[in-house]
Amino acid sequence: MSPGAPAATPAGLGHDEGDDGLPSPALFAGVVGQPDALSQLRAAARRPVHAYLVVGTPGLGQQPLVRGFAAALLCPDGGCGHCSVCRRALAGVHPDLVEVERSGAFVTVDDARRVVRLAQRRPLEGHRQVIAVWDIHLARLAAPVLLKTLEEPAGQTVFVLLADAVPAELATVASRCVTVALRPVPAPQLAERLRAEGVAGDDAPELAEAARGSIERARLLAADAGLAARRALWRSVPSRLDGTGASAASLAGELLASAEDAVEPLRARHRTEVEGLEAAAEQRGERTVTGRKEIEDRHHREERRWRTDELRAGLAVLAAAYRDRMLASATAEASEQPARAEARVAALAGAVEAVEQAAAELVRNPNETLLLEAMLVRLSAVAG
């Protein structure tokens, strides 16, 4: 997942097991605005089942949530928050916490087989191991392999599967897991957190709105000078379509280019991370960074996710632009030309539906150029 700025432990939360006997809240200090999920996982850590499915759009704090849960499961004291086991799990370096990323555009059968092999091994240090598998929504072909392991789990393994959503073809996999739902953080809460992290008060509300409930996205957008221009580009789409395929193709290219530009703040963060690792390796007298290929692969996946999330954000802006036009048409024309107003509102409602369908398709990792061009051709039927 895209790394966010480290979050301070909330006021009033210590680093010991809570008074209620549950894992320390400090294990989840990096998670913002997910009280139901945290309550569910803290309670589950006392008597865990074999598999959990965490469902939510990217950027809702999945990584700190998974690592906090893993720390609670691996800690010999039930999640004290300060021992070596907890610290290593939170840092993602405990040997009994394995985070499995897809090797390509989808979770492949080979990826699934790797998960099966990992599930069969004994814990390396403690009494259990935790295997987190990302992007399960992209595991359609690999689902049967995973399903067998979920139906016959090893007693020492707890699975945490993560998905943006649960498509119909993964319903059986989901039925073998306890579902933990993550929800977008309300904009006022996001803005409050951004102010606490040093974002100017006047900027925080706009950033919170653009982040669409994601604290990770909000943090990166705070360093993104091109945000306003990209949002303006998406809002301009209805007035720029002229009904031709050429204009749709040209505009699709601009939108995709803007999404690519949006990745630059994340790329800058990745460059800084690599430079720090290189400096540390040089100080140790090492000629190269250990695991550099894996780090570069992780960065590539994070950048791909960010780009996709930027497209989702742009589509949300576009849908809002058509809703604004619906309201304006209904208000301006209803009294004098009700039939015309009704037809216009219906056409604009169809445009909103087309945009929302395109956003929903992004979860399947489609060809983005074809997806946007097809959507814009549909929108061309609605006059600007």
Secondary structure, DSSP 8 states (H G I E B T S, - for coil): ----------TT--SS--TTSS--GGGGTT--S-HHHHHHHHHHTTS--SEEEEE--TTSSHHHHHHHHHHHHH-TTS--SSSHHHHHHHHT--TTEEEE--SSSS--HHHHHHHHHHHHS--SSSS-EEEEE--GGG-TTTHHHHHHHHHS--TTEEEEEEES---GGGHHHHHTSEEEE-----HHHHHHHHHHTT--TTTHHHHHHHHTT-HHHHHHHTT-TTHHHHHHHHHTHHHH--S-HHHHHHHHHHHHHHHHHHTHHHHHHHHHHHHHHHHHHHHTT-SS-TTHHHHHHHHHHHHHHHHHHHHHHHHHHHHHHHHHHHHHHHHHHTTT-HHHHHHHHHHHHHHHHHHHHHHHHGGG---HHHHHHHHHHHHTTS--
